[in-house]
Amino acid sequence: MRYFKHSRHCEKIISLVEKPSESENLPVTTDVLKSWQRSLQQHGIDPSRPNQVRILTARELREYSQPIEEFLSIARAGIDNLHRHVCDLGYSTLLCDAQGITVDWRGEDRFKKEWKQAGLYLGAVWTECHEGTCSVGTGLIEQRPLTIHHGEHFRALNAELTCSSAPIFDPSGQLLAVLDVSALRSPESKDSQHLTLQLVIQTAHMIETAYFCSHFPEHYILKLNRCRELAEVRNDFLLALDGEGRVLAGTRKTLEALAALADGRIIGRDIGELFDMDFERVQSSAGLVFPLRTHRGEGFYASLRAPQALYLPPAQAGRINSTRRPSSVPRDGSLTLDYLAGADTTLKTSVERMKRVLDKNISIMLFGETGTGKEVFARAIHNASRRAGKPFVAVNCAAIPESLIESELFGYTDGAFTGARSKGMRGKLLQADGGTLFLDEIGDMPASLQPRLLRVLAEK
């Protein structure tokens, strides 16, 4: 019976691809048919091919996951949250990079063998040139959310799967990843996957937003929403601004929505050229939700996130209002030590102390609660020193698994452990040579590793 179904699937695909005009009522959408045509005519894939989806080895997978580790660390919380909502319904959750490689995965352990056989597993390769029409591969080409359901898959081996995916873009608007939820078994109707697709879209947007904000800790983030009631909890559109109110970046969705303004040239424009408020008035509304209109009359509700280092207790906040945009802000929007200190006496005293030692060959300890801007200060110290032209390497000691932190700091050679890169890796200490190494949350470093690090610091 299974062979008969696969045979009919292959015959249908070949018939529609070769003579689409003879089919009055196509059983698939035009986009799916175009993908079938690419799969057969461009990629030369046989829809009856019996071999399973390729799964990379741990070593091969590391070559793809390591360059985007910062993004993966941010995405994990969103993946976990999505999977909690869908796992009891028989779904697995995949995050694939821009090459279609599954770099993160969630699935019930009791179905691990089935997940792996179906290619719904860590390291699986889901490109259209390998698998033909599929949610991830076709999503990478279309760059939009979609569901590929049952027989819409090109290969007969995948024709019982249902897969819904949504793209994630980086702060420059380039495709970064695809988030996917897939099931081995599901109802026959494609409409049954509508809510699943909406969950995937919502989570992909959340991950994209979090990654965008993490790229601009030293800058203002203007958050826009069309609905007043949701403006404080949901950010549909985001713009990053420098210290003088110029647009540094925007999410892809934001730039597309504002494309009609300023002939589509949004980056580099002053915020006052785009909206009915200048930057000074926008700053004065920080912490509030306020109406904002484009010069073409399109309305939004906005809120402003100040650079992280400028979040101060209410008693101190009033003391720096008049000094938020001093002349010491560089044109690229990065924050200097004097700018960070503002008019706060305690901070100014600390900055003066830092200036006396920033070019000395000694380590500097920064104390502060999580989120108060220690890394921002560390970068400002680096930029003010003679090391400014050298690397600034930040390491979050709390975010690296204990089993990997030693190799991250000190590096490793070829074949040092399973999954190691083929050419080894220079540790963070060597990467920061001549520059600055910032060890965040150093108190969470394993006690067994601390003596080695102390020796390095003492003998540097």
N, C-alpha and C positions, 0 to 999 in steps of 0.2 A: 504493500500500500504506500509506504514511504517513497519507494523508488518511483512508483507511478506518479505521485504528486510532484516529485522533483523533475520528472520527465516533462510533465505538462507545463511546469513553471518555465523551464528552459525553452520549450517550443513557443510559449507565449511571448517571451522576451525577444527571441530571434525574429518572430513574425512581425511584431510591432516595430522593431528597430529597422528592419529591412523594408517594410511597406506600411509606414504609419498613416499614409493618406487613405489607405483602403479600409481603415477602421473608423467607422462613423462615430461610435461612442467609445472613446478611449477609457480603459479601466483604471488608468493612472493619470496623475496630473501631468501637465506639459513639462514641469521641472524634473519630475522623475523620469519621464521619457528621454529628456535631453541627457540626463545622467546615465541612463541605460546605453544611449548612443555613444557617449564618451567611453563607457566601460568596455563596450564591444569593439568599437571602431578605432579609438585612440589607444586604449590600454591593452587591447587584445586579450581580454580575460574570457575564459570559458565559464559560462554560468554553471556548468555541471561539474566543475573542478572539485574533487573530493577532499583535498588536503585542508587541514584546519587553519585557522587564523594564526599567523606567525606571532610568537611571543619571544621577546628579547631575553637574553641572559641578564643576570644582575649587573655584570660588568658593562654590557652594552647599554643597559638602562641608565646607569649612572652618568654616562656621557651626555644623555639628554636632560636628566633631572638636575644635575649639579648647576648648570648655568642659570637655571630659573629657581634656585632654592629659596631666594627671598620671596618670590611670588608664591611658591608652594607653601611656605610657612604661614602666609596670610590666608591662602585659599583653604587650608585644612579645616578651619572652624566652619566655614560655609559648607564644605563637603559633608562634614559630620552632621551638621544641622539638617541638610537636605536628606541625607540617608536615613536619619531617624524618622523622617516623615514617610518614607517610601519602602523601607526594608521589610516591614510586615506584609506588604502587598506583593512581595516576590521580586523586587527590583534590586539590581546592583547599581552602584554609582561610579562613574569613571570621569577622570579629568585627563584630557589629552592635550599635548602641546601643539604648536603650530605645524609640526610634521606628522601629526596623527598618532603619536606614541602615547600610550596610556602611562602617565607618570604618577598618578595616584588612583587608588581604587578602594571601594568599600563593598563588602558582600558578606552574606551569612556564611560562616565557616562550614556549616553542615552541607552546603551546596558547592563547596570550593571546587570539587572535581568537575561538576557540571559547568560552573562558571568558566573554568580554564579550558574545557573542551570547546566551549562556544566562543572563546576569545574575549569574554567579558572579565578580564583579569589584568593585573599589573604587568606592564611591559608589552601588551598586545598592540599590534600595528593595524590601525584602522584608517588607512588612506584609501581614496577612491581608486588609485592606480594599482593597489594590491587587492582590495576586496570588492571593487565596483561600488554600485550605489549602496550607501550606508549612512547612518545619521551623522557620524563624525566626519568621514571623508567628504561626503557631499556638503555637509555644513561648512567645512573648511573652504570649499570652492564658492558656495553661495554666500557665505559670511552672514547668515541670518538664522534665526531659530527655525527648527523643522522637526517633524516626526517621520521616520521611515518605518512603516508598519507591515509586518508579515511579508507578503509577496511583492512588495515594492522593492525589497532588497534584490540586488542583481544576482548574487550567487544563491543557488538553490539551498546550499548548506545553511544559509542565514535566514531562510524564508519563514521561519517560525518565530523569529525575534521581533520585538517591538522596541524601538529606540527613539528617544526624544532628546534633542541637544540644543544648546544656545552658545554663541560665540562670546569670548571675553577679549577685550581690546586693551592694549597698554596705553599709558598716558600720551604717547605720540600718535595714537590712532591706529597702530599696527595690530593685526590679529596676533594674539598671544596664546590663546588656549581655547578649547571647546569643552564645555561641561555636558555630560551625558548621563541619562538614566535609562537602563535597559532591563528587559525581562525575558525570560526563556519561554514563558507561557502567558497568554493574555486573551481577552475576548476578541472575536473576529472583527468587530467594528473598530475602525480607526478613531472614531469619535470618543471611544473609551479612554483615549490617551490625552484628551484636551487639557484636563486639569493637571496631569503630570507635566505636560509641556510648560504650562504656566508657572508651576513650581520651579522648574529648571531655569526658565527665563528670569524669574525673580531672584533666585540664588546667584545666577551669573552676574546680574546687575549689582548685587550686594558685594560680591567679590571684586568686581571691577572698580566699584566705588572705593572700597577699602584700600585697594592697591594704589589707586590714583592719589588718595589722601596721604598714604605712607610715603609717596615720592616728594611731597612738598611740606615737610615738617617746619621749615623755616619761612614759609610763605603764607599768605592769606588764602583761604578757600571760600569762594562765594558759592553758596548752595541755593539752587532755584527749584521751585515747585509750582505747578499750576493751581494746586489746591491749598487754600489757607489752613484747613484743618489738619492736613498731613505734612505741612511744611517742616515741622520740628522733628518728625520721625522718619521721613522718607526724602531722599535727595534724587530727584529725577535728572537734574542737570548740575554740573560742577565746572567752575572756572578757578584756576590757580592764578593769583595776582602777586606781583612783586610789591616792595615797600612803597612804591609810588603809584600803585593802582593800575599798572599795565598788565595785560593778559599774558601769562607765561605759557599756559596750556589749558586744554579743556577736554573733557571726555568726548569720544567720537559722536555720541548722541547729541551732546551740547553744541558742538561745532556745526553739526548738520542742522540743528534747530535754529541756530543764529546765522546761518550762511547767507541769508538775504541782507544782513546788515553789513555795512562797510564793504560791499562787493565781495563778501565771503572771506575777506582778510581779517580774521578775528585776532590771531596771535600778534602781540606787540601793540595792540590798540589800547588806549587809555579807556578805563571803564566808563568814563563820562561821554566817550564818543559812541558808546553802544546803548547806554541806558539814560534815563531822565534824572539820574543823581550822579554827582561827581564823587571821587573817592573819599574826600573828607566827610561828606554827608553819610556815605555808606559806613565808614569807620565809626561814626558817632552812633550808629544803630547796632553796633556789635552786641551780640547777646540777645537781640530781639528778632522777631519775625516782622518784616516790613514789606509793603508793596513796592514793586519795581517794574517799570515799563520800558520797553525798547522805544527807540525814536520812531518806530513804525506803529506804535500803539499796542504791541503785544504785551499782555500782563503776566507777571509772575509774583510769587511770594518768596522773599529771600531771607537768608540769614548768613552771617559772616563768621567764619572760624579764624581767629587770630593765630599767628605763629605760636607754636606750642610754648616757647619760652616766655611769651607775654601773658600767659594765664597766671594771674596773681590773686591772692586772697582779696576780698572786697575792700579791706582796710587799706591795701596798698594800691589797688587798681586806679584810684582817683589821682594818685600822685604822678602817674606817668602819662596821663591823657594828653598833656600838652607837649610831650616829648616823643610821641610815637613815630614821628617821621622826621628825625633829624637829618642833617646834611650828610651824616656818616654812612647812610645806607647806600651800598654800591648799586650801580645801575642794573646788575644782574639780580638784585633783590635779596642776596644772601645777607645775613645779619652779622654785624660787627660786635665786638665786645662792648664798645661804648653804647651802641644801639640797644643791646640787651640790658645793660644796666639802667638805661633811662634816667629818671630822677631819684631812684631809690638809693638811699645813703648806704645801706648794707651791701647792696649789689655793686655799687661804685667802689667801695672799699675792697671787695673781693676781686674785682676786675683789675684794680691797681696792683694788687698782690700778684695776680696772674701775669701781668705785663712784665713784672720784675724777673719772673722765672721762666717765661715761655721759650726763651732761647737757651736756657741752661740744660745741661744733660741730666735732668732729674725727672722722675715720674710725678704726675699731678693726680691727686685724688679728688673726685667730684662727688659730693654727697647730695642726695635729694630723693624724694619719693618718685616712684614710677610715673612717667608722664609729665614731669616738671621741666623737661628740656635739657637733660644732662648732655645728650649727644649734640644738641644745638650749640651749647657752650663749648664742647670739645672741638667741634668744627670751627667755631670762631677763633679759638686758641690756635688751632692749626693754621688757619688762614692768616693770622696776624704774625706768625712766626717765620723764621727763615726756611722752614720745612714746607711752606705753602705750595711750592711747585712739585712736591713729592706726594706719594699716595697717602690718603686717609682711609684706613681700614677699620670698620666697626664690626665687632663680634658680640652678639648677644649670647652670653654664656648660659642663660637659662633656656634658650631655644634650641640648643644643640644637644642631642642625646648623649648621655654619659659615655656610651661606647664609642662615640665618634669625635668627642671634643679634643682628645689628644692628637689625633691625626689632622683635625682642622687647624690646630694651633701650630704643630710642629711639622706637618706634612708626612708624606710616606713615599716609598719607592714602588716600582712596578711589582704587582703580585703580592703586596704586603698582606692583603686579606681579600676574602671573597667580595667581589663587586668593586674592587679598587680600579682606578683609571689605568688604562694600559701604559701610560707614560708616567705614572705617579702624579703627585701634586705637591707644589710648594705650599708650605704652611702659611698661616696668616702672619706669623712673625717675620718670615722672609718677604712676604708680599708688602709689608709695611716698612721694609728696610729704607732708612733715610727719611721716612715720613713719620706718621703718627698711628699708633695702634690704640684704639679705644675699646676697652673691655667693659661692656655694660653688664650689670647684674653679676659682678664678679663674685659676690658672696654665695652665688648658687653653683660655683665651680666645684667639682668633686674634691674632697679633702686630699685624696691621694695624688692629685695633680698639682695642688698648690705649691708644694716645695720645689718642684721642677720649674714652675713659672717664676717663683721668687728668686731662684738662682739665676734665671735668664735676666730678670730685671736688675739684679745686683751686679751682673757681669757685663751688661750691655755696653 
